[in-house]
C-alpha cells in the first residue's frame, strides 16, 4: 500500500466520527473471513463440518492486530 493511501486512511480515521469503528469492523471482518477460509480447507481434509461458532472461538485480538498491520 502506498504511503499516500496510508496517510489518507489515517486522516479519515482521525477526522471522521465513527471511522474508527468502521476500521475495526473492517479488520474484524477480514480476520473472520481468513479464519473461515482456513477452517473450510481443514474441514475438507478432515471431513468434519465447521460452524461459525467454531471459527469465532479461534479468533484472538492478536489476529486482528496482525490484520491491521497487513492492511496498513
Backbone bond lengths (Angstrom), bond angles and torsions (degrees), N, CA, C in turn:
res aa  C-N    CA-C-N  psi(-1)  N-CA   C-N-CA  omega(-1)  CA-C   N-CA-C  phi
1 X - - - 1.441 - - 1.522 107.90 -
2 X 1.291 116.07 136.39 1.458 119.75 -176.46 1.527 110.66 -74.37
3 X 1.300 115.76 160.48 1.461 120.88 -178.59 1.528 111.11 -68.13
4 X 1.335 117.83 -27.93 1.462 120.80 178.11 1.526 110.22 -65.96
5 X 1.322 116.02 -45.35 1.456 120.77 179.03 1.520 110.63 -62.11
6 X 1.318 117.36 -41.20 1.464 121.14 178.71 1.519 111.13 -63.14
7 X 1.319 117.29 -43.43 1.462 120.67 -179.66 1.530 110.63 -65.90
8 X 1.333 117.60 -38.24 1.460 120.58 177.13 1.522 110.42 -64.09
9 X 1.328 117.39 -42.12 1.449 121.65 179.41 1.530 110.97 -63.95
10 X 1.312 117.15 -42.65 1.468 121.12 177.70 1.526 110.23 -62.67
11 X 1.314 117.27 -42.62 1.464 120.78 179.70 1.530 111.40 -64.39
12 X 1.311 117.24 -42.17 1.465 120.70 179.88 1.523 110.53 -65.03
13 X 1.322 117.39 -44.62 1.465 120.65 -179.71 1.524 110.60 -64.65
14 X 1.322 117.11 -34.40 1.456 121.05 -179.36 1.526 112.09 -75.33
15 X 1.310 118.24 -40.40 1.459 122.27 -171.10 1.524 112.96 -90.19
16 X 1.298 118.04 -44.97 1.467 121.77 -172.10 1.534 110.36 -81.36
17 X 1.330 117.29 124.12 1.467 119.69 176.21 1.533 110.38 -64.08
18 X 1.285 116.74 134.62 1.455 121.09 179.54 1.516 114.16 87.06
19 X 1.311 118.16 -5.94 1.465 120.03 -178.77 1.530 111.13 -68.92
20 X 1.323 116.66 -31.80 1.464 119.13 178.64 1.525 110.43 -64.49
21 X 1.321 116.09 -42.55 1.468 120.67 177.87 1.524 109.90 -63.08
22 X 1.314 116.91 -40.29 1.458 121.41 177.70 1.528 110.82 -63.11
23 X 1.327 117.08 -42.06 1.466 121.35 178.33 1.523 111.15 -63.64
24 X 1.320 117.28 -44.96 1.466 120.50 179.35 1.526 110.26 -64.80
25 X 1.314 117.55 -38.13 1.469 120.70 176.82 1.523 111.28 -62.96
26 X 1.314 116.29 -42.74 1.464 120.69 177.53 1.522 110.91 -60.96
27 X 1.327 116.64 -45.52 1.464 120.27 -178.74 1.526 111.60 -66.22
28 X 1.321 117.07 -39.53 1.461 120.15 178.28 1.529 110.94 -65.38
29 X 1.324 116.36 -41.15 1.464 120.17 178.10 1.517 111.02 -64.53
30 X 1.313 116.26 -42.68 1.468 120.58 178.94 1.525 110.81 -62.59
31 X 1.325 117.04 -40.84 1.461 121.66 179.04 1.522 110.69 -66.08
32 X 1.339 116.59 -45.58 1.463 120.15 179.27 1.527 111.04 -62.03
33 X 1.315 116.48 -41.69 1.464 120.01 179.71 1.526 110.50 -61.16
34 X 1.317 117.90 -42.49 1.468 121.71 179.60 1.528 110.94 -64.76
35 X 1.327 117.00 -43.91 1.465 120.46 178.48 1.531 110.71 -65.98
36 X 1.321 116.92 -38.22 1.464 120.43 178.44 1.527 111.08 -63.67
37 X 1.323 115.91 -42.26 1.466 120.43 179.29 1.530 110.95 -62.72
38 X 1.339 116.59 -44.60 1.464 120.34 178.89 1.531 111.33 -65.45
39 X 1.328 117.10 -39.31 1.459 120.50 179.05 1.526 111.30 -65.56
40 X 1.320 117.25 -37.28 1.464 120.51 177.82 1.527 111.38 -65.76
41 X 1.328 116.05 -38.60 1.468 119.27 177.07 1.525 110.96 -64.48
42 X 1.330 116.73 -42.78 1.462 120.24 178.32 1.528 111.12 -66.79
43 X 1.332 116.89 -34.58 1.462 120.53 179.43 1.524 111.16 -66.48
44 X 1.323 116.66 -35.66 1.465 119.40 177.55 1.517 111.34 -65.02
45 X 1.320 116.20 -36.87 1.465 120.15 -179.49 1.521 111.22 -73.98
46 X 1.333 117.26 -46.22 1.462 120.82 -175.22 1.524 113.74 -86.59
47 X 1.317 117.88 -22.47 1.453 120.78 -179.76 1.519 113.96 82.57
48 X 1.326 117.85 8.78 1.462 122.27 179.75 1.527 108.38 -98.58
49 X 1.342 117.70 127.98 1.467 118.93 -179.49 1.533 111.72 -67.78
50 X 1.313 115.72 149.65 1.458 122.24 -178.54 1.519 108.85 -113.97
51 X 1.329 115.53 137.05 1.458 120.46 177.19 1.525 109.53 -109.54
52 X 1.325 114.80 163.78 1.459 120.34 178.01 1.526 110.67 -61.39
53 X 1.315 116.65 -36.05 1.464 121.37 179.45 1.525 111.16 -63.89
54 X 1.326 117.63 -39.73 1.465 121.11 177.24 1.522 111.09 -61.93
55 X 1.317 115.37 -42.20 1.465 120.20 -179.46 1.521 110.12 -68.86
56 X 1.319 117.39 -42.40 1.460 121.41 -179.91 1.525 111.24 -62.16
57 X 1.317 117.63 -32.72 1.463 121.52 179.12 1.529 112.29 -68.97
58 X 1.318 117.41 -19.98 1.467 119.82 -177.83 1.527 113.47 -92.29
59 X 1.326 117.56 -8.84 1.467 121.04 -176.83 1.530 109.33 -84.48
60 X 1.323 115.89 130.22 1.457 122.46 178.20 1.520 108.93 -123.03
61 X 1.317 115.58 162.30 1.463 120.76 -178.75 1.527 111.09 -60.58
62 X 1.331 116.82 -34.54 1.469 118.93 179.71 1.527 111.32 -62.75
63 X 1.336 117.04 -30.96 1.463 120.52 176.89 1.521 111.00 -67.52
64 X 1.338 116.54 -39.56 1.462 120.88 178.45 1.527 109.90 -65.69
65 X 1.328 116.02 -39.97 1.476 120.23 178.40 1.526 110.44 -64.70
66 X 1.316 117.66 -40.68 1.465 120.98 177.40 1.525 110.50 -62.80
67 X 1.327 117.71 -40.49 1.454 120.55 177.28 1.530 111.24 -65.46
68 X 1.329 115.90 -35.79 1.474 118.83 177.49 1.515 110.41 -64.18
69 X 1.301 116.56 -42.41 1.472 119.77 178.46 1.526 110.96 -65.61
70 X 1.326 116.26 -37.22 1.464 119.19 179.33 1.521 111.59 -70.60
71 X 1.340 116.21 -34.84 1.459 119.63 -179.20 1.525 111.69 -74.42
72 X 1.310 116.80 -33.01 1.453 120.23 -178.06 1.490 109.15 -99.28
